[in-house]
Amino acid sequence: MSQSQILIVGTIRIPPGSLERARPAMEAMIRESRAEPGCLVYSYAEDVMEPGLVRVTEIWESRTALTAHFQSDHLRRWRASWHALGVCDRRLMSYEIGAAEPA
């Protein structure tokens, strides 16, 4: 039996006036996370109806890959920038998922 993948979905809030300042840090976080072994999907998307609400979607091939991500330098740098950028209201949930198939 294959190992379950890990899906992380949720939101963070960034004051709409800080989004442009946050963009380079967000782009670095996405680029470096996507380069990690085991990262299948990593994206941020601003909600069209709620400026400053950023939707987070991640898929990791295993819990081991996700654990390594949590210990990465780029994640530490991203979290260290939150106060200055006004990042708040982080609401992320992780789910174990089986094999993906077209919908």
Buried (B, 14 or more C-beta within 10 A) or exposed (E): EEEBBBBBBBBBBBBEEBBEBBEEBBEBBBEBBEEBEBBBEBEBEBEEEEEBBBBBEBBBBBBEBBEBBEEBEBBEEBEEBBEEBBBEEEEEEBEEEEEEEEE
